Amino acid sequence: MMGSLASLTERLGDTRREFDCCDTTFRVQATGIRADAAVTVARDTAESLEAQLNAFDEASAVSHLNRDGAVVNDHVARIVRRGLEYNDRTEGVFDIHQGRVEHDLKTFLRGDSDTLPATFDTGTVHVSGSQVTTDVELDLNGLAKGYIVDRATETLTGFGRRGFVSGGGDMSPPTGPVGIESPYGDDTPLKILDTEWSVATSGGYRRSRNGMDHIYDSTTESLGSRHESVTVVARRDCMEADALATTLAALSLDEAHELAAEWDGLEALIVHDGVFHATGGFDSHVMDA
């Protein structure tokens, strides 16, 4: 009898786990059959992908690409394809060609340098199958965390089981209500979301130093987020939510609101000078709205 109970406990459960990944805290939850084993696989998947996509790790595939101008890696190729798509659809505001700018900005934010990037780059990128070639360093940071969340979430899906992954504000479709973190340092969420879409939040409050953050717009060669925070819900996946939250944070209020309103399968909440600006369908993703 005890053996049967132990077997049932192993097969059915509700498991939550936290770990460091992508310079933030990842939270993974699974409920149902073999939940504990699924969470372990999700964590291993996230950590494996981080090792391949971390531009600050000299052994990563992204570092190899930026150093040598070519790499063969399925994950990098998928992310680059999506990055080129968003570059076209945002008319260059989302720009993966700025690997040097992204590196210098992150080095500044970490306190390892006091110098901000002064110029932006241009270059060409080609993708063929799993091979990527480029003559400029690439910035995949605005896609990588969302991609990792998506791939880790896939490992949680199974018969009799559901799961959820959150990586520092980037979330797969939540299995219950979730709060939007306030950019003002208090514990009161801006809104409570109840949505079946992926979620991402961006803004200067998350990573900043001396008034500077990780957001940039290469079309105007400007640095810094234009808003306190931007939260996006995206029907497609977390990678799209991640990319568009970053894009909207770089644009003026009018430009950001227009782009979000016109993007199919996307809704956004932009907090600008303490005022909430939401697209027309955003409240349909808000609890009791």
BANU-41766 format. One record per residue (C-alpha): residue number from 1; residue in three letters; x, y, z. Coordinates in steps of 0.25 Angstrom, whole numbers. Layout:
<rs>
r resi: NUM&resn: Ala&px: X&py: Y&pz: Z
...
</rs>
This chain:
<rs>
r resi: 1&resn: Met&px: 0&py: 0&pz: 0
r resi: 2&resn: Met&px: 11&py: 10&pz: 4
r resi: 3&resn: Gly&px: 18&py: 7&pz: -9
r resi: 4&resn: Ser&px: 6&py: 10&pz: -17
r resi: 5&resn: Leu&px: 4&py: 23&pz: -10
r resi: 6&resn: Ala&px: 19&py: 27&pz: -13
r resi: 7&resn: Ser&px: 17&py: 23&pz: -27
r resi: 8&resn: Leu&px: 4&py: 32&pz: -28
r resi: 9&resn: Thr&px: 12&py: 43&pz: -22
r resi: 10&resn: Glu&px: 23&py: 42&pz: -32
r resi: 11&resn: Arg&px: 13&py: 42&pz: -43
r resi: 12&resn: Leu&px: 4&py: 53&pz: -39
r resi: 13&resn: Gly&px: 8&py: 66&pz: -33
r resi: 14&resn: Asp&px: 10&py: 81&pz: -33
r resi: 15&resn: Thr&px: 25&py: 85&pz: -34
r resi: 16&resn: Arg&px: 31&py: 99&pz: -34
r resi: 17&resn: Arg&px: 45&py: 102&pz: -35
r resi: 18&resn: Glu&px: 54&py: 115&pz: -36
r resi: 19&resn: Phe&px: 68&py: 116&pz: -42
r resi: 20&resn: Asp&px: 77&py: 127&pz: -48
r resi: 21&resn: Cys&px: 77&py: 128&pz: -63
r resi: 22&resn: Cys&px: 79&py: 140&pz: -73
r resi: 23&resn: Asp&px: 83&py: 149&pz: -62
r resi: 24&resn: Thr&px: 70&py: 148&pz: -55
r resi: 25&resn: Thr&px: 62&py: 137&pz: -47
r resi: 26&resn: Phe&px: 54&py: 127&pz: -55
r resi: 27&resn: Arg&px: 42&py: 121&pz: -48
r resi: 28&resn: Val&px: 36&py: 108&pz: -54
r resi: 29&resn: Gln&px: 23&py: 101&pz: -49
r resi: 30&resn: Ala&px: 17&py: 88&pz: -54
r resi: 31&resn: Thr&px: 4&py: 81&pz: -49
r resi: 32&resn: Gly&px: 0&py: 67&pz: -52
r resi: 33&resn: Ile&px: 7&py: 54&pz: -56
r resi: 34&resn: Arg&px: 22&py: 54&pz: -54
r resi: 35&resn: Ala&px: 22&py: 69&pz: -51
r resi: 36&resn: Asp&px: 35&py: 68&pz: -43
r resi: 37&resn: Ala&px: 42&py: 61&pz: -55
r resi: 38&resn: Ala&px: 36&py: 71&pz: -65
r resi: 39&resn: Val&px: 41&py: 83&pz: -57
r resi: 40&resn: Thr&px: 55&py: 77&pz: -56
r resi: 41&resn: Val&px: 55&py: 75&pz: -71
r resi: 42&resn: Ala&px: 50&py: 90&pz: -73
r resi: 43&resn: Arg&px: 61&py: 95&pz: -64
r resi: 44&resn: Asp&px: 72&py: 87&pz: -72
r resi: 45&resn: Thr&px: 66&py: 92&pz: -85
r resi: 46&resn: Ala&px: 67&py: 106&pz: -80
r resi: 47&resn: Glu&px: 81&py: 105&pz: -75
r resi: 48&resn: Ser&px: 86&py: 98&pz: -88
r resi: 49&resn: Leu&px: 80&py: 109&pz: -96
r resi: 50&resn: Glu&px: 86&py: 120&pz: -88
r resi: 51&resn: Ala&px: 100&py: 113&pz: -90
r resi: 52&resn: Gln&px: 98&py: 114&pz: -105
r resi: 53&resn: Leu&px: 92&py: 128&pz: -106
r resi: 54&resn: Asn&px: 100&py: 136&pz: -95
r resi: 55&resn: Ala&px: 108&py: 146&pz: -103
r resi: 56&resn: Phe&px: 117&py: 148&pz: -90
r resi: 57&resn: Asp&px: 121&py: 133&pz: -90
r resi: 58&resn: Glu&px: 133&py: 131&pz: -99
r resi: 59&resn: Ala&px: 129&py: 117&pz: -102
r resi: 60&resn: Ser&px: 115&py: 120&pz: -106
r resi: 61&resn: Ala&px: 110&py: 119&pz: -120
r resi: 62&resn: Val&px: 106&py: 133&pz: -121
r resi: 63&resn: Ser&px: 120&py: 137&pz: -116
r resi: 64&resn: His&px: 126&py: 128&pz: -127
r resi: 65&resn: Leu&px: 117&py: 135&pz: -137
r resi: 66&resn: Asn&px: 121&py: 149&pz: -133
r resi: 67&resn: Arg&px: 136&py: 145&pz: -132
r resi: 68&resn: Asp&px: 137&py: 137&pz: -145
r resi: 69&resn: Gly&px: 125&py: 142&pz: -154
r resi: 70&resn: Ala&px: 119&py: 128&pz: -155
r resi: 71&resn: Val&px: 113&py: 117&pz: -147
r resi: 72&resn: Val&px: 104&py: 105&pz: -149
r resi: 73&resn: Asn&px: 93&py: 104&pz: -138
r resi: 74&resn: Asp&px: 78&py: 102&pz: -140
r resi: 75&resn: His&px: 74&py: 111&pz: -128
r resi: 76&resn: Val&px: 83&py: 122&pz: -133
r resi: 77&resn: Ala&px: 77&py: 121&pz: -147
r resi: 78&resn: Arg&px: 63&py: 121&pz: -142
r resi: 79&resn: Ile&px: 65&py: 133&pz: -134
r resi: 80&resn: Val&px: 73&py: 141&pz: -145
r resi: 81&resn: Arg&px: 61&py: 138&pz: -155
r resi: 82&resn: Arg&px: 51&py: 144&pz: -145
r resi: 83&resn: Gly&px: 60&py: 156&pz: -142
r resi: 84&resn: Leu&px: 61&py: 159&pz: -157
r resi: 85&resn: Glu&px: 46&py: 158&pz: -158
r resi: 86&resn: Tyr&px: 44&py: 168&pz: -147
r resi: 87&resn: Asn&px: 55&py: 177&pz: -153
r resi: 88&resn: Asp&px: 47&py: 178&pz: -165
r resi: 89&resn: Arg&px: 33&py: 179&pz: -158
r resi: 90&resn: Thr&px: 38&py: 190&pz: -149
r resi: 91&resn: Glu&px: 46&py: 197&pz: -160
r resi: 92&resn: Gly&px: 59&py: 195&pz: -153
r resi: 93&resn: Val&px: 55&py: 199&pz: -138
r resi: 94&resn: Phe&px: 57&py: 185&pz: -134
r resi: 95&resn: Asp&px: 71&py: 183&pz: -139
r resi: 96&resn: Ile&px: 79&py: 170&pz: -137
r resi: 97&resn: His&px: 91&py: 176&pz: -144
r resi: 98&resn: Gln&px: 96&py: 184&pz: -131
r resi: 99&resn: Gly&px: 103&py: 173&pz: -124
r resi: 100&resn: Arg&px: 115&py: 183&pz: -121
r resi: 101&resn: Val&px: 105&py: 193&pz: -115
r resi: 102&resn: Glu&px: 98&py: 183&pz: -107
r resi: 103&resn: His&px: 111&py: 177&pz: -101
r resi: 104&resn: Asp&px: 116&py: 191&pz: -98
r resi: 105&resn: Leu&px: 103&py: 195&pz: -91
r resi: 106&resn: Lys&px: 102&py: 183&pz: -83
r resi: 107&resn: Thr&px: 117&py: 184&pz: -79
r resi: 108&resn: Phe&px: 113&py: 198&pz: -74
r resi: 109&resn: Leu&px: 101&py: 194&pz: -67
r resi: 110&resn: Arg&px: 109&py: 183&pz: -60
r resi: 111&resn: Gly&px: 119&py: 194&pz: -55
r resi: 112&resn: Asp&px: 131&py: 188&pz: -63
r resi: 113&resn: Ser&px: 132&py: 200&pz: -71
r resi: 114&resn: Asp&px: 129&py: 215&pz: -70
r resi: 115&resn: Thr&px: 128&py: 217&pz: -86
r resi: 116&resn: Leu&px: 115&py: 217&pz: -93
r resi: 117&resn: Pro&px: 114&py: 213&pz: -108
r resi: 118&resn: Ala&px: 115&py: 225&pz: -117
r resi: 119&resn: Thr&px: 113&py: 219&pz: -131
r resi: 120&resn: Phe&px: 104&py: 209&pz: -137
r resi: 121&resn: Asp&px: 107&py: 198&pz: -147
r resi: 122&resn: Thr&px: 102&py: 193&pz: -160
r resi: 123&resn: Gly&px: 104&py: 180&pz: -166
r resi: 124&resn: Thr&px: 98&py: 168&pz: -173
r resi: 125&resn: Val&px: 93&py: 154&pz: -168
r resi: 126&resn: His&px: 90&py: 142&pz: -175
r resi: 127&resn: Val&px: 83&py: 129&pz: -171
r resi: 128&resn: Ser&px: 83&py: 116&pz: -178
r resi: 129&resn: Gly&px: 77&py: 104&pz: -171
r resi: 130&resn: Ser&px: 84&py: 104&pz: -157
r resi: 131&resn: Gln&px: 96&py: 112&pz: -162
r resi: 132&resn: Val&px: 97&py: 127&pz: -159
r resi: 133&resn: Thr&px: 108&py: 136&pz: -165
r resi: 134&resn: Thr&px: 110&py: 151&pz: -162
r resi: 135&resn: Asp&px: 120&py: 162&pz: -164
r resi: 136&resn: Val&px: 115&py: 169&pz: -152
r resi: 137&resn: Glu&px: 113&py: 165&pz: -137
r resi: 138&resn: Leu&px: 99&py: 162&pz: -134
r resi: 139&resn: Asp&px: 90&py: 165&pz: -122
r resi: 140&resn: Leu&px: 80&py: 154&pz: -120
r resi: 141&resn: Asn&px: 77&py: 159&pz: -106
r resi: 142&resn: Gly&px: 63&py: 164&pz: -109
r resi: 143&resn: Leu&px: 59&py: 150&pz: -113
r resi: 144&resn: Ala&px: 67&py: 140&pz: -106
r resi: 145&resn: Lys&px: 60&py: 140&pz: -92
r resi: 146&resn: Gly&px: 46&py: 139&pz: -99
r resi: 147&resn: Tyr&px: 52&py: 127&pz: -108
r resi: 148&resn: Ile&px: 57&py: 120&pz: -95
r resi: 149&resn: Val&px: 44&py: 122&pz: -88
r resi: 150&resn: Asp&px: 36&py: 116&pz: -100
r resi: 151&resn: Arg&px: 46&py: 104&pz: -102
r resi: 152&resn: Ala&px: 45&py: 101&pz: -87
r resi: 153&resn: Thr&px: 30&py: 102&pz: -86
r resi: 154&resn: Glu&px: 29&py: 92&pz: -98
r resi: 155&resn: Thr&px: 36&py: 82&pz: -88
r resi: 156&resn: Leu&px: 25&py: 83&pz: -78
r resi: 157&resn: Thr&px: 14&py: 80&pz: -88
r resi: 158&resn: Gly&px: 9&py: 65&pz: -87
r resi: 159&resn: Phe&px: -3&py: 57&pz: -85
r resi: 160&resn: Gly&px: -9&py: 60&pz: -71
r resi: 161&resn: Arg&px: 0&py: 71&pz: -68
r resi: 162&resn: Arg&px: 1&py: 86&pz: -70
r resi: 163&resn: Gly&px: 12&py: 96&pz: -67
r resi: 164&resn: Phe&px: 17&py: 110&pz: -67
r resi: 165&resn: Val&px: 30&py: 117&pz: -68
r resi: 166&resn: Ser&px: 34&py: 131&pz: -64
r resi: 167&resn: Gly&px: 47&py: 138&pz: -67
r resi: 168&resn: Gly&px: 49&py: 151&pz: -61
r resi: 169&resn: Gly&px: 36&py: 157&pz: -66
r resi: 170&resn: Asp&px: 35&py: 148&pz: -79
r resi: 171&resn: Met&px: 25&py: 138&pz: -77
r resi: 172&resn: Ser&px: 18&py: 126&pz: -85
r resi: 173&resn: Pro&px: 3&py: 127&pz: -84
r resi: 174&resn: Pro&px: 0&py: 127&pz: -69
r resi: 175&resn: Thr&px: -8&py: 116&pz: -63
r resi: 176&resn: Gly&px: -14&py: 126&pz: -54
r resi: 177&resn: Pro&px: -15&py: 141&pz: -51
r resi: 178&resn: Val&px: -2&py: 148&pz: -51
r resi: 179&resn: Gly&px: 2&py: 162&pz: -46
r resi: 180&resn: Ile&px: 10&py: 173&pz: -55
r resi: 181&resn: Glu&px: 21&py: 177&pz: -47
r resi: 182&resn: Ser&px: 21&py: 192&pz: -43
r resi: 183&resn: Pro&px: 33&py: 200&pz: -48
r resi: 184&resn: Tyr&px: 33&py: 209&pz: -36
r resi: 185&resn: Gly&px: 38&py: 199&pz: -26
r resi: 186&resn: Asp&px: 25&py: 196&pz: -18
r resi: 187&resn: Asp&px: 18&py: 183&pz: -16
r resi: 188&resn: Thr&px: 5&py: 187&pz: -23
r resi: 189&resn: Pro&px: 4&py: 181&pz: -37
r resi: 190&resn: Leu&px: 0&py: 190&pz: -48
r resi: 191&resn: Lys&px: -10&py: 181&pz: -53
r resi: 192&resn: Ile&px: -14&py: 166&pz: -51
r resi: 193&resn: Leu&px: -14&py: 158&pz: -64
r resi: 194&resn: Asp&px: -23&py: 147&pz: -67
r resi: 195&resn: Thr&px: -19&py: 143&pz: -81
r resi: 196&resn: Glu&px: -16&py: 131&pz: -90
r resi: 197&resn: Trp&px: -5&py: 139&pz: -97
r resi: 198&resn: Ser&px: 10&py: 140&pz: -94
r resi: 199&resn: Val&px: 14&py: 152&pz: -86
r resi: 200&resn: Ala&px: 27&py: 161&pz: -86
r resi: 201&resn: Thr&px: 30&py: 174&pz: -79
r resi: 202&resn: Ser&px: 42&py: 183&pz: -82
r resi: 203&resn: Gly&px: 47&py: 196&pz: -77
r resi: 204&resn: Gly&px: 58&py: 204&pz: -71
r resi: 205&resn: Tyr&px: 55&py: 201&pz: -56
r resi: 206&resn: Arg&px: 59&py: 186&pz: -58
r resi: 207&resn: Arg&px: 74&py: 189&pz: -61
r resi: 208&resn: Ser&px: 79&py: 203&pz: -60
r resi: 209&resn: Arg&px: 92&py: 211&pz: -56
r resi: 210&resn: Asn&px: 93&py: 226&pz: -55
r resi: 211&resn: Gly&px: 80&py: 227&pz: -62
r resi: 212&resn: Met&px: 84&py: 218&pz: -73
r resi: 213&resn: Asp&px: 77&py: 205&pz: -77
r resi: 214&resn: His&px: 78&py: 194&pz: -87
r resi: 215&resn: Ile&px: 68&py: 199&pz: -97
r resi: 216&resn: Tyr&px: 73&py: 206&pz: -110
r resi: 217&resn: Asp&px: 68&py: 211&pz: -124
r resi: 218&resn: Ser&px: 78&py: 210&pz: -135
r resi: 219&resn: Thr&px: 69&py: 217&pz: -145
r resi: 220&resn: Thr&px: 71&py: 230&pz: -136
r resi: 221&resn: Glu&px: 84&py: 225&pz: -130
r resi: 222&resn: Ser&px: 78&py: 228&pz: -116
r resi: 223&resn: Leu&px: 80&py: 220&pz: -103
r resi: 224&resn: Gly&px: 70&py: 218&pz: -92
r resi: 225&resn: Ser&px: 55&py: 214&pz: -90
r resi: 226&resn: Arg&px: 45&py: 225&pz: -93
r resi: 227&resn: His&px: 35&py: 219&pz: -83
r resi: 228&resn: Glu&px: 35&py: 214&pz: -69
r resi: 229&resn: Ser&px: 30&py: 201&pz: -73
r resi: 230&resn: Val&px: 24&py: 193&pz: -85
r resi: 231&resn: Thr&px: 16&py: 181&pz: -84
r resi: 232&resn: Val&px: 12&py: 173&pz: -96
r resi: 233&resn: Val&px: 3&py: 161&pz: -97
r resi: 234&resn: Ala&px: 5&py: 153&pz: -110
r resi: 235&resn: Arg&px: -3&py: 142&pz: -116
r resi: 236&resn: Arg&px: 9&py: 136&pz: -124
r resi: 237&resn: Asp&px: 19&py: 133&pz: -113
r resi: 238&resn: Cys&px: 28&py: 138&pz: -103
r resi: 239&resn: Met&px: 39&py: 142&pz: -113
r resi: 240&resn: Glu&px: 29&py: 151&pz: -120
r resi: 241&resn: Ala&px: 25&py: 158&pz: -106
r resi: 242&resn: Asp&px: 39&py: 159&pz: -103
r resi: 243&resn: Ala&px: 43&py: 166&pz: -116
r resi: 244&resn: Leu&px: 31&py: 175&pz: -116
r resi: 245&resn: Ala&px: 33&py: 180&pz: -102
r resi: 246&resn: Thr&px: 47&py: 184&pz: -105
r resi: 247&resn: Thr&px: 43&py: 191&pz: -118
r resi: 248&resn: Leu&px: 32&py: 199&pz: -111
r resi: 249&resn: Ala&px: 41&py: 203&pz: -100
r resi: 250&resn: Ala&px: 50&py: 210&pz: -110
r resi: 251&resn: Leu&px: 39&py: 217&pz: -117
r resi: 252&resn: Ser&px: 32&py: 230&pz: -114
r resi: 253&resn: Leu&px: 18&py: 229&pz: -107
r resi: 254&resn: Asp&px: 11&py: 232&pz: -120
r resi: 255&resn: Glu&px: 19&py: 223&pz: -129
r resi: 256&resn: Ala&px: 19&py: 211&pz: -118
r resi: 257&resn: His&px: 4&py: 212&pz: -117
r resi: 258&resn: Glu&px: 2&py: 212&pz: -132
r resi: 259&resn: Leu&px: 11&py: 200&pz: -135
r resi: 260&resn: Ala&px: 4&py: 192&pz: -124
r resi: 261&resn: Ala&px: -10&py: 195&pz: -128
r resi: 262&resn: Glu&px: -7&py: 191&pz: -142
r resi: 263&resn: Trp&px: 1&py: 178&pz: -139
r resi: 264&resn: Asp&px: -8&py: 166&pz: -140
r resi: 265&resn: Gly&px: -9&py: 157&pz: -128
r resi: 266&resn: Leu&px: -3&py: 168&pz: -119
r resi: 267&resn: Glu&px: -8&py: 177&pz: -108
r resi: 268&resn: Ala&px: 1&py: 186&pz: -99
r resi: 269&resn: Leu&px: 1&py: 194&pz: -87
r resi: 270&resn: Ile&px: 10&py: 206&pz: -87
r resi: 271&resn: Val&px: 13&py: 214&pz: -74
r resi: 272&resn: His&px: 18&py: 227&pz: -78
r resi: 273&resn: Asp&px: 21&py: 239&pz: -68
r resi: 274&resn: Gly&px: 12&py: 231&pz: -58
r resi: 275&resn: Val&px: 0&py: 230&pz: -67
r resi: 276&resn: Phe&px: -5&py: 217&pz: -73
r resi: 277&resn: His&px: -7&py: 216&pz: -88
r resi: 278&resn: Ala&px: -13&py: 203&pz: -93
r resi: 279&resn: Thr&px: -17&py: 198&pz: -106
r resi: 280&resn: Gly&px: -32&py: 195&pz: -109
r resi: 281&resn: Gly&px: -32&py: 180&pz: -106
r resi: 282&resn: Phe&px: -22&py: 180&pz: -94
r resi: 283&resn: Asp&px: -33&py: 180&pz: -83
r resi: 284&resn: Ser&px: -39&py: 167&pz: -89
r resi: 285&resn: His&px: -26&py: 161&pz: -83
r resi: 286&resn: Val&px: -28&py: 168&pz: -69
r resi: 287&resn: Met&px: -35&py: 161&pz: -58
r resi: 288&resn: Asp&px: -49&py: 166&pz: -55
r resi: 289&resn: Ala&px: -46&py: 177&pz: -65
</rs>
